[in-house]
Amino acid sequence: MYLKVPVVPADIYRTERNGFPSRRDGFAFHRMEIKQNRMKKRYNRFHVGLRTIKTAVAVIIAMVIVEFYGATTSKLVFAMLGAMAAVQPTFKESLESCLSQLAGTVFGAVAGVFLLSLPISHFAATGIGIVLVLGMYNALGHRFAPSLACLMVVTLCTTPDILPLTYATGRLWDSAIGLGVGMLINTLVFPYDNSRQIRTTVESLDRELILFLENMFDGDEVLPDVDDMSDKVDDMARQLGIFARQRWLIHPQRQRRKLEAFRRCEGKARQLVAHMEVLYRMDRPGRLSPENRELLDASGAKIRDPRMLDTASELDVVTNYHVGQILILRRELLDALAMKE
C-alpha cells in the first residue's frame, strides 16, 4: 500500500541496494536538504537592495536642501527622519507614512500649545498630553502611530525656553522637506516593481508541479505532499498584494494589465493545489490513461509507473480526472503568465 510519509531525517528511509541508496532514500534526503537551505536563508538576510540605496540618496538630498532652507536647529535630523519614513515598498505605504508624520506633528503641536496655556506643571501637562493623544488615536481608530504626536507633546511641555508655535511650524517645515524628497525619489527613481518575483514564483510552481506528478507516478511507496506548493501560492498572494498597492506614474495601463494577469495566475495556482491535494489524500493513485500519460510525457514529466490501464476502476477514473484538470490548469497558468505584457 502507498504511504503518505512526513518529512523526517533521511536515515529512516535508508535502504541500500547493491551498495547504493534507494530512490526512497534520495527523495527523503532531498526534502531534508530543502529544509536546511531554508534555515540557511534565515541567517543570511543582510542585503543592500535598491530601496536601501534610494533611502540613503533621499536622506542626503533632503539634508542638502534643508541645510539652506530649514527652519530649526535640528533641521537635519527632522529632514532625515522624514526622508526615511517616505521611502516604503509601495506607493500607498509611502503616502500613509507621510500623512502619519504630518498628522502627528500637527496634532502634537496643537495639544502641546493647548496644555502649555493651562496653569499646571510641565510634568502634569506631559502626562495629560500623552493620555490625550493616545485616547484620541484610539477613539478615531487611526492606523497611524501616535509616537510622533507624543514626542511633540513631551518636547513642547518639557522645554520651556522654546517658542511652541515657532518650533512646531519649523519642525513641520523641515519634516515636509524630507517627506517630499523621499516621496519623489521613491516614486520616480526606479519605483519598486516585484513583478519579476511574482513571475519567478509562478515558474517555480510549474517546476514543482512537474516534480509532484513525477513522484506521484514513479512506482515507489512515497507520495509527495503539497505543502511547498501551498507556501508558494501564499507567497505569490502576498507579492500580489504589494504589487496592487503600487502606483506607476509611467505606463499605468501596463501595471493594470500585469495585475489582472497575475491575479488569474493566482486563481489557477490555487485550483491546481486543490486538485493536487485530492491526489495526495489518496491511499494510492490510480492508473494513468494513455491520454494523460502522453500529455505528461509532453510536459516533461518522466512517468515510471509501469501499470497500464486496461479496465478502468473508480480509482482510475478519479485519478485521471484530477490529473487532466491539473494539466489543463497548468496550460492556462502558463498562458496567463505569457499574456501579462
C-alpha positions as a LaTeX table, in Angstrom:
\begin{tabular}{lrrr}
\hline
Residue & $x$ (\AA) & $y$ (\AA) & $z$ (\AA) \\
\hline
Met1 & 0.00 & 0.00 & 0.00 \\
Tyr2 & 1.18 & 3.53 & $-0.74$ \\
Leu3 & 2.05 & 5.57 & 2.33 \\
Lys4 & 1.97 & 9.30 & 2.96 \\
Val5 & 5.29 & 9.89 & 4.65 \\
Pro6 & 6.01 & 13.15 & 6.54 \\
Val7 & 9.32 & 14.96 & 6.31 \\
Val8 & 11.75 & 13.12 & 8.58 \\
Pro9 & 15.52 & 12.58 & 8.52 \\
Ala10 & 16.74 & 10.65 & 5.55 \\
Asp11 & 18.29 & 7.92 & 7.71 \\
Ile12 & 14.83 & 6.47 & 8.35 \\
Tyr13 & 14.42 & 5.71 & 4.65 \\
Arg14 & 17.94 & 4.48 & 4.00 \\
Thr15 & 17.74 & 1.05 & 2.35 \\
Glu16 & 20.86 & 0.07 & 0.50 \\
Arg17 & 20.58 & $-1.74$ & $-2.82$ \\
Asn18 & 23.85 & $-3.05$ & $-4.18$ \\
Gly19 & 25.67 & $-0.50$ & $-2.04$ \\
Phe20 & 23.64 & 2.50 & $-3.30$ \\
Pro21 & 20.84 & 4.40 & $-1.59$ \\
Ser22 & 17.36 & 3.63 & $-2.86$ \\
Arg23 & 15.12 & 6.16 & $-4.63$ \\
Arg24 & 13.10 & 6.49 & $-1.43$ \\
Asp25 & 16.23 & 7.46 & 0.45 \\
Gly26 & 17.15 & 10.04 & $-2.18$ \\
Phe27 & 13.69 & 11.61 & $-2.07$ \\
Ala28 & 13.78 & 11.97 & 1.72 \\
Phe29 & 17.30 & 13.39 & 1.59 \\
His30 & 16.15 & 15.95 & $-1.00$ \\
Arg31 & 13.35 & 17.03 & 1.32 \\
Met32 & 15.76 & 17.41 & 4.23 \\
Glu33 & 18.15 & 19.41 & 2.03 \\
Ile34 & 15.34 & 21.85 & 1.17 \\
Lys35 & 14.67 & 22.43 & 4.87 \\
Gln36 & 18.37 & 23.03 & 5.52 \\
Asn37 & 18.53 & 25.59 & 2.69 \\
Arg38 & 15.58 & 27.42 & 4.18 \\
Met39 & 17.32 & 27.59 & 7.55 \\
Lys40 & 20.44 & 29.00 & 5.91 \\
Lys41 & 18.42 & 31.75 & 4.26 \\
Arg42 & 17.13 & 32.85 & 7.64 \\
Tyr43 & 20.67 & 33.56 & 8.78 \\
Asn44 & 21.69 & 35.24 & 5.53 \\
Arg45 & 19.42 & 38.27 & 5.46 \\
Phe46 & 21.99 & 41.03 & 5.19 \\
His47 & 21.11 & 42.55 & 1.88 \\
Val48 & 21.72 & 46.00 & 0.41 \\
Gly49 & 18.88 & 46.41 & $-2.05$ \\
Leu50 & 17.70 & 49.21 & $-4.28$ \\
Arg51 & 15.34 & 50.62 & $-1.65$ \\
Thr52 & 18.23 & 50.89 & 0.81 \\
Ile53 & 20.26 & 52.87 & $-1.72$ \\
Lys54 & 17.25 & 55.06 & $-2.57$ \\
Thr55 & 16.75 & 55.79 & 1.13 \\
Ala56 & 20.36 & 56.90 & 1.52 \\
Val57 & 20.11 & 59.11 & $-1.60$ \\
Ala58 & 16.84 & 60.66 & $-0.37$ \\
Val59 & 18.37 & 61.41 & 3.04 \\
Ile60 & 21.43 & 63.11 & 1.52 \\
Ile61 & 19.37 & 65.24 & $-0.88$ \\
Ala62 & 16.91 & 66.22 & 1.86 \\
Met63 & 19.74 & 67.20 & 4.20 \\
Val64 & 21.38 & 69.33 & 1.50 \\
Ile65 & 18.11 & 71.16 & 0.80 \\
Val66 & 17.17 & 71.66 & 4.44 \\
Glu67 & 20.65 & 72.97 & 5.20 \\
Phe68 & 19.79 & 76.06 & 3.15 \\
Tyr69 & 16.04 & 76.28 & 3.69 \\
Gly70 & 15.50 & 74.69 & 7.09 \\
Ala71 & 13.79 & 76.47 & 9.98 \\
Thr72 & 15.05 & 74.80 & 13.18 \\
Thr73 & 18.37 & 73.97 & 14.78 \\
Ser74 & 17.59 & 70.25 & 14.41 \\
Lys75 & 16.59 & 70.59 & 10.77 \\
Leu76 & 18.99 & 67.89 & 9.55 \\
Val77 & 17.52 & 65.33 & 11.93 \\
Phe78 & 13.92 & 66.16 & 11.01 \\
Ala79 & 14.66 & 66.05 & 7.29 \\
Met80 & 16.45 & 62.72 & 7.69 \\
Leu81 & 13.54 & 61.19 & 9.61 \\
Gly82 & 11.07 & 62.42 & 7.01 \\
Ala83 & 13.06 & 61.09 & 4.06 \\
Met84 & 13.49 & 57.67 & 5.68 \\
Ala85 & 9.79 & 57.46 & 6.53 \\
Ala86 & 8.71 & 58.25 & 2.96 \\
Val87 & 10.73 & 55.51 & 1.23 \\
Gln88 & 8.44 & 52.48 & 1.61 \\
Pro89 & 7.90 & 49.39 & $-0.58$ \\
Thr90 & 4.62 & 50.65 & $-2.05$ \\
Phe91 & 3.13 & 54.00 & $-3.00$ \\
Lys92 & 0.25 & 53.51 & $-0.58$ \\
Glu93 & 2.58 & 52.79 & 2.33 \\
Ser94 & 4.72 & 55.82 & 1.45 \\
Leu95 & 1.66 & 58.06 & 1.37 \\
Glu96 & 0.39 & 56.69 & 4.69 \\
Ser97 & 3.82 & 57.24 & 6.25 \\
Cys98 & 3.92 & 60.86 & 5.06 \\
Leu99 & 0.41 & 61.53 & 6.35 \\
Ser100 & 1.32 & 59.90 & 9.68 \\
Gln101 & 4.34 & 62.19 & 10.06 \\
Leu102 & 2.40 & 65.34 & 9.20 \\
Ala103 & $-0.66$ & 64.44 & 11.26 \\
Gly104 & 1.47 & 63.51 & 14.27 \\
Thr105 & 3.41 & 66.76 & 14.12 \\
Val106 & 0.27 & 68.92 & 13.77 \\
Phe107 & $-1.76$ & 67.09 & 16.41 \\
Gly108 & 1.13 & 67.00 & 18.89 \\
Ala109 & 1.81 & 70.69 & 18.34 \\
Val110 & $-1.82$ & 71.65 & 18.90 \\
Ala111 & $-2.03$ & 69.52 & 22.05 \\
Gly112 & 1.27 & 70.90 & 23.38 \\
Val113 & 0.35 & 74.53 & 22.82 \\
Phe114 & $-3.04$ & 73.97 & 24.49 \\
Leu115 & $-1.51$ & 72.28 & 27.55 \\
Leu116 & 1.11 & 74.98 & 27.97 \\
Ser117 & $-1.68$ & 77.53 & 28.30 \\
Leu118 & $-3.06$ & 75.71 & 31.35 \\
Pro119 & $-1.86$ & 76.63 & 34.88 \\
Ile120 & $-0.27$ & 73.23 & 35.57 \\
Ser121 & 3.28 & 71.95 & 35.89 \\
His122 & 5.25 & 70.72 & 32.90 \\
Phe123 & 5.20 & 67.11 & 34.11 \\
Ala124 & 1.43 & 67.17 & 34.65 \\
Ala125 & 0.97 & 68.67 & 31.18 \\
Thr126 & 3.15 & 65.95 & 29.70 \\
Gly127 & 1.16 & 63.16 & 31.35 \\
Ile128 & $-2.18$ & 64.67 & 30.39 \\
Gly129 & $-0.94$ & 65.24 & 26.84 \\
Ile130 & 0.15 & 61.63 & 26.34 \\
Val131 & $-3.18$ & 60.34 & 27.66 \\
Leu132 & $-4.99$ & 62.80 & 25.39 \\
Val133 & $-3.02$ & 61.78 & 22.30 \\
Leu134 & $-3.38$ & 58.04 & 22.88 \\
Gly135 & $-7.07$ & 58.41 & 23.70 \\
Met136 & $-7.77$ & 60.41 & 20.55 \\
Tyr137 & $-5.86$ & 57.99 & 18.33 \\
Asn138 & $-7.71$ & 55.01 & 19.82 \\
Ala139 & $-11.10$ & 56.74 & 19.55 \\
Leu140 & $-10.55$ & 57.60 & 15.90 \\
Gly141 & $-9.36$ & 54.07 & 15.14 \\
His142 & $-6.33$ & 55.56 & 13.45 \\
Arg143 & $-3.73$ & 53.25 & 11.97 \\
Phe144 & $-1.04$ & 55.92 & 12.33 \\
Ala145 & 1.46 & 55.51 & 15.15 \\
Pro146 & 0.93 & 58.07 & 17.97 \\
Ser147 & 4.62 & 58.12 & 18.95 \\
Leu148 & 5.43 & 61.27 & 16.94 \\
Ala149 & 2.50 & 63.21 & 18.41 \\
Cys150 & 3.56 & 62.12 & 21.91 \\
Leu151 & 7.13 & 63.22 & 21.18 \\
Met152 & 5.89 & 66.66 & 20.16 \\
Val153 & 3.89 & 66.97 & 23.38 \\
Val154 & 6.86 & 65.94 & 25.51 \\
Thr155 & 9.22 & 68.32 & 23.68 \\
Leu156 & 6.91 & 71.33 & 23.97 \\
Cys157 & 5.89 & 70.67 & 27.58 \\
Thr158 & 9.37 & 69.97 & 28.95 \\
Thr159 & 11.36 & 72.63 & 27.08 \\
Pro160 & 10.13 & 75.98 & 28.37 \\
Asp161 & 12.80 & 78.04 & 26.60 \\
Ile162 & 11.44 & 77.35 & 23.09 \\
Leu163 & 8.60 & 79.15 & 21.35 \\
Pro164 & 5.90 & 76.48 & 20.85 \\
Leu165 & 4.34 & 77.83 & 17.65 \\
Thr166 & 7.69 & 78.68 & 16.08 \\
Tyr167 & 9.15 & 75.28 & 16.95 \\
Ala168 & 6.09 & 73.36 & 15.73 \\
Thr169 & 5.93 & 75.28 & 12.45 \\
Gly170 & 9.64 & 74.87 & 11.86 \\
Arg171 & 9.60 & 71.16 & 12.59 \\
Leu172 & 6.64 & 70.69 & 10.27 \\
Trp173 & 8.51 & 72.50 & 7.51 \\
Asp174 & 11.75 & 70.58 & 7.98 \\
Ser175 & 9.91 & 67.25 & 8.09 \\
Ala176 & 7.91 & 68.19 & 4.99 \\
Ile177 & 11.13 & 68.76 & 3.05 \\
Gly178 & 12.37 & 65.29 & 3.93 \\
Leu179 & 8.99 & 63.70 & 3.22 \\
Gly180 & 8.70 & 65.44 & $-0.15$ \\
Val181 & 12.18 & 64.44 & $-1.26$ \\
Gly182 & 11.69 & 60.86 & $-0.09$ \\
Met183 & 8.33 & 60.60 & $-1.84$ \\
Leu184 & 9.72 & 61.90 & $-5.13$ \\
Ile185 & 12.77 & 59.63 & $-5.02$ \\
Asn186 & 10.67 & 56.60 & $-4.14$ \\
Thr187 & 8.04 & 57.28 & $-6.83$ \\
Leu188 & 10.11 & 58.50 & $-9.76$ \\
Val189 & 13.52 & 56.85 & $-9.40$ \\
Phe190 & 13.31 & 53.10 & $-10.07$ \\
Pro191 & 9.87 & 52.58 & $-8.45$ \\
Tyr192 & 9.52 & 49.26 & $-6.68$ \\
Asp193 & 8.39 & 46.55 & $-9.10$ \\
Asn194 & 8.11 & 43.00 & $-7.80$ \\
Ser195 & 6.58 & 41.58 & $-10.99$ \\
Arg196 & 9.80 & 39.65 & $-11.64$ \\
Gln197 & 9.48 & 37.96 & $-8.24$ \\
Ile198 & 5.89 & 37.00 & $-9.00$ \\
Arg199 & 6.91 & 35.59 & $-12.37$ \\
Thr200 & 9.73 & 33.62 & $-10.75$ \\
Thr201 & 7.28 & 32.21 & $-8.20$ \\
Val202 & 4.90 & 31.07 & $-10.95$ \\
Glu203 & 7.73 & 29.43 & $-12.88$ \\
Ser204 & 8.88 & 27.71 & $-9.69$ \\
Leu205 & 5.32 & 26.48 & $-9.15$ \\
Asp206 & 5.37 & 24.91 & $-12.61$ \\
Arg207 & 8.63 & 23.10 & $-11.86$ \\
Glu208 & 7.27 & 21.87 & $-8.53$ \\
Leu209 & 4.15 & 20.65 & $-10.30$ \\
Ile210 & 6.14 & 18.52 & $-12.73$ \\
Leu211 & 8.17 & 17.04 & $-9.86$ \\
Phe212 & 4.97 & 16.36 & $-7.94$ \\
Leu213 & 3.49 & 14.37 & $-10.84$ \\
Glu214 & 6.75 & 12.51 & $-11.39$ \\
Asn215 & 6.90 & 11.49 & $-7.72$ \\
Met216 & 3.20 & 10.63 & $-7.70$ \\
Phe217 & 3.59 & 8.15 & $-10.56$ \\
Asp218 & 7.13 & 6.86 & $-10.09$ \\
Gly219 & 6.05 & 3.45 & $-8.79$ \\
Asp220 & 7.55 & 3.69 & $-5.28$ \\
Glu221 & 5.76 & 3.86 & $-1.93$ \\
Val222 & 6.37 & 7.54 & $-1.20$ \\
Leu223 & 3.70 & 10.04 & $-2.19$ \\
Pro224 & 4.72 & 13.71 & $-2.41$ \\
Asp225 & 2.88 & 16.36 & $-0.44$ \\
Val226 & 1.76 & 19.82 & $-1.48$ \\
Asp227 & 3.00 & 21.90 & 1.46 \\
Asp228 & 5.70 & 23.60 & $-0.58$ \\
Met229 & 3.24 & 24.37 & $-3.36$ \\
Ser230 & 0.76 & 25.89 & $-0.91$ \\
Asp231 & 3.52 & 28.03 & 0.60 \\
Lys232 & 4.50 & 29.30 & $-2.84$ \\
Val233 & 0.90 & 30.22 & $-3.67$ \\
Asp234 & 0.57 & 32.09 & $-0.37$ \\
Asp235 & 3.82 & 33.91 & $-1.11$ \\
Met236 & 2.52 & 34.82 & $-4.56$ \\
Ala237 & $-0.65$ & 36.24 & $-2.99$ \\
Arg238 & 1.46 & 38.34 & $-0.64$ \\
Gln239 & 3.55 & 39.63 & $-3.54$ \\
Leu240 & 0.38 & 40.41 & $-5.48$ \\
Gly241 & $-0.85$ & 42.50 & $-2.56$ \\
Ile242 & 2.34 & 44.54 & $-2.71$ \\
Phe243 & 2.10 & 44.86 & $-6.48$ \\
Ala244 & $-1.53$ & 46.07 & $-6.24$ \\
Arg245 & $-0.54$ & 48.85 & $-3.82$ \\
Gln246 & 1.95 & 50.31 & $-6.29$ \\
Arg247 & 1.19 & 53.38 & $-8.38$ \\
Trp248 & 3.09 & 53.62 & $-11.64$ \\
Leu249 & 3.15 & 57.20 & $-12.88$ \\
Ile250 & 4.59 & 55.91 & $-16.15$ \\
His251 & 2.66 & 53.19 & $-18.04$ \\
Pro252 & $-0.20$ & 52.75 & $-15.50$ \\
Gln253 & $-2.16$ & 50.71 & $-18.05$ \\
Arg254 & 0.69 & 48.23 & $-18.26$ \\
Gln255 & 0.62 & 47.80 & $-14.50$ \\
Arg256 & $-3.14$ & 47.20 & $-14.61$ \\
Arg257 & $-2.76$ & 44.53 & $-17.28$ \\
Lys258 & 0.02 & 42.85 & $-15.33$ \\
Leu259 & $-2.08$ & 42.86 & $-12.17$ \\
Glu260 & $-5.04$ & 41.25 & $-13.95$ \\
Ala261 & $-2.80$ & 38.57 & $-15.46$ \\
Phe262 & $-1.10$ & 37.84 & $-12.14$ \\
Arg263 & $-4.46$ & 37.54 & $-10.38$ \\
Arg264 & $-5.52$ & 34.98 & $-12.99$ \\
Cys265 & $-2.28$ & 33.12 & $-12.30$ \\
Glu266 & $-3.03$ & 33.10 & $-8.58$ \\
Gly267 & $-6.53$ & 31.72 & $-9.18$ \\
Lys268 & $-5.23$ & 28.97 & $-11.46$ \\
Ala269 & $-2.47$ & 28.11 & $-8.98$ \\
Arg270 & $-4.94$ & 27.72 & $-6.11$ \\
Gln271 & $-7.11$ & 25.43 & $-8.24$ \\
Leu272 & $-4.00$ & 23.41 & $-9.10$ \\
Val273 & $-3.14$ & 22.95 & $-5.43$ \\
Ala274 & $-6.73$ & 21.87 & $-4.69$ \\
His275 & $-6.56$ & 19.09 & $-7.30$ \\
Met276 & $-3.10$ & 18.06 & $-6.10$ \\
Glu277 & $-4.34$ & 17.80 & $-2.52$ \\
Val278 & $-7.03$ & 15.35 & $-3.68$ \\
Leu279 & $-4.36$ & 13.15 & $-5.27$ \\
Tyr280 & $-2.21$ & 13.43 & $-2.16$ \\
Arg281 & $-5.02$ & 12.23 & 0.12 \\
Met282 & $-5.45$ & 9.01 & $-1.85$ \\
Asp283 & $-4.05$ & 5.86 & $-0.29$ \\
Arg284 & $-2.61$ & 5.12 & $-3.69$ \\
Pro285 & $-3.07$ & 6.74 & $-7.10$ \\
Gly286 & $-4.97$ & 5.00 & $-9.86$ \\
Arg287 & $-3.52$ & 4.01 & $-13.21$ \\
Leu288 & $-2.91$ & 6.68 & $-15.81$ \\
Ser289 & $-4.88$ & 6.70 & $-19.04$ \\
Pro290 & $-2.89$ & 6.68 & $-22.30$ \\
Glu291 & $-4.01$ & 10.27 & $-22.99$ \\
Asn292 & $-2.79$ & 11.61 & $-19.64$ \\
Arg293 & 0.39 & 9.58 & $-19.87$ \\
Glu294 & 1.07 & 11.14 & $-23.27$ \\
Leu295 & 0.30 & 14.66 & $-22.02$ \\
Leu296 & 2.56 & 14.18 & $-19.01$ \\
Asp297 & 5.35 & 12.98 & $-21.24$ \\
Ala298 & 4.88 & 16.03 & $-23.48$ \\
Ser299 & 5.04 & 18.27 & $-20.37$ \\
Gly300 & 8.45 & 16.89 & $-19.48$ \\
Ala301 & 7.37 & 14.60 & $-16.63$ \\
Lys302 & 9.13 & 11.24 & $-16.52$ \\
Ile303 & 6.48 & 8.68 & $-15.56$ \\
Arg304 & 7.96 & 5.42 & $-14.26$ \\
Asp305 & 4.72 & 3.78 & $-13.12$ \\
Pro306 & 4.58 & 0.56 & $-15.19$ \\
Arg307 & 0.87 & $-0.08$ & $-14.55$ \\
Met308 & $-1.16$ & 0.14 & $-17.74$ \\
Leu309 & $-4.87$ & 0.96 & $-17.88$ \\
Asp310 & $-6.99$ & $-1.87$ & $-19.29$ \\
Thr311 & $-10.31$ & $-1.85$ & $-17.44$ \\
Ala312 & $-10.84$ & 1.46 & $-15.63$ \\
Ser313 & $-11.85$ & 1.30 & $-11.97$ \\
Glu314 & $-13.42$ & 4.11 & $-9.96$ \\
Leu315 & $-10.00$ & 4.98 & $-8.54$ \\
Asp316 & $-8.57$ & 5.18 & $-12.06$ \\
Val317 & $-11.38$ & 7.50 & $-13.20$ \\
Val318 & $-10.94$ & 9.85 & $-10.24$ \\
Thr319 & $-7.17$ & 9.90 & $-10.64$ \\
Asn320 & $-7.27$ & 10.66 & $-14.36$ \\
Tyr321 & $-9.91$ & 13.36 & $-13.88$ \\
His322 & $-7.74$ & 15.27 & $-11.42$ \\
Val323 & $-4.56$ & 14.73 & $-13.45$ \\
Gly324 & $-6.38$ & 16.01 & $-16.53$ \\
Gln325 & $-7.61$ & 19.10 & $-14.66$ \\
Ile326 & $-4.09$ & 19.74 & $-13.37$ \\
Leu327 & $-2.67$ & 19.62 & $-16.89$ \\
Ile328 & $-5.39$ & 21.95 & $-18.21$ \\
Leu329 & $-4.84$ & 24.43 & $-15.38$ \\
Arg330 & $-1.09$ & 24.28 & $-15.90$ \\
Arg331 & $-1.54$ & 25.24 & $-19.55$ \\
Glu332 & $-3.89$ & 28.09 & $-18.61$ \\
Leu333 & $-1.45$ & 29.25 & $-15.92$ \\
Leu334 & 1.43 & 29.44 & $-18.37$ \\
Asp335 & $-0.77$ & 31.18 & $-20.96$ \\
Ala336 & $-1.83$ & 33.81 & $-18.40$ \\
Leu337 & 1.80 & 34.37 & $-17.47$ \\
Ala338 & 2.78 & 34.78 & $-21.13$ \\
Met339 & 0.00 & 37.32 & $-21.70$ \\
Lys340 & 0.94 & 39.60 & $-18.81$ \\
Glu341 & 2.64 & 42.11 & $-21.10$ \\
\hline
\end{tabular}
